[in-house]
């Protein structure tokens, strides 16, 4: 049975001109990083439009979300701001309903 989640993050990334492929690669690498985070229950690298990307991830509780916000992906976001993308927008969300993965 999948872990139930109650907290989430939505991170919006706007690629700098010509860096769209690099942002996709950044998201691909991010997946391998969060696989080592036991409290990151769901993680998605997403694309909204030609240069607009994001990350949606969900956690069982606030402790999991805090651990993720102080982890390697958060560090990489800071290191790549102004290099691959503009300043990210990070929204903290509460999950009110979910369909768990099979």
N, C-alpha and C positions, 0 to 999 in steps of 0.2 A: 504494500500500500504506500502511496506517495505521501510525503510530508505535507500537512496542511499549512497554509501560509496565512499570515494576518498583516504583514507589513511589506511594503514594496518601494522601489525607486524607479523613477522615469528620468533618464538623463538624455538631454537633447544636445546633439553635436552638429555644428554647421562647418563642413569642410572648407578649408581655405582653397582658393582657386587652384585647380590642377591637382589637388591632393585627395580626391575622392577614392581612388584605388588604394592609397595609403591608409585612409580611414577604414576601408573594408578590411585590409590586412590587420590593422590595429584591433578591430572587433574579432576577427578570427583568432588572433593571439589571446585576446581577453578571455575567450571561451576556455582555452587550456589553463589559464590562471585560475579561474573560478572553479574549475573541476576539483581543485584542492581545498576549497572552502566548504566544510561540511554544513555550515548554516546558510549557505546560498542554495535555496531549494529549486529556484527556477532562474534562468538567465537567458536572455535573448538579445542578440545584436540585430538591429532593425534599420530599415531605410525608409524614410518618409517621402523623399523626392530625390532629384538628381544629385544634390549636394547636402541634403539633410539626413542625418543618421541619428541613431539613438541606442540606448540600452534600457531594457526593462528587466528588472530582476525582483525576486520576491523571497521572503524570509519567514520562518515560523514565528519570529518574535522580534522585539526591538533590539535585543542583544545581538541577534544575527545581523540585523541591518547595521548596527554600530560597528560590528567587527568588519563587515564588508567596506564600510566607509573609511576605515582606517587601514585597509589592506592594499594589496599590490595594484589592483585595477585603479583604485582612487589615486594612488601615487603616479601611475602611468598617465592618468588624465591630466594631472598637474604638469607633468614633464612635457606633454605634447600639446598643451594649450599654447597657441601662437605659432606652433610648428606645423601641426596637421589640421587643427580646427580652432575656431574661435572659443572664447570662454564658455564652457558647458553650462547648461541650465540643469540643475538637479532638483527634482520635486520628490518630496517624501509623501508616500501615499499609504492609506489604509485599504486593505483588501476586504471587501464586504461580501463577496461571493466568488467562488471558483469552481471550475470543473477540473478535477484532478486528473493527471495523466494516468493512462491505464497501466 
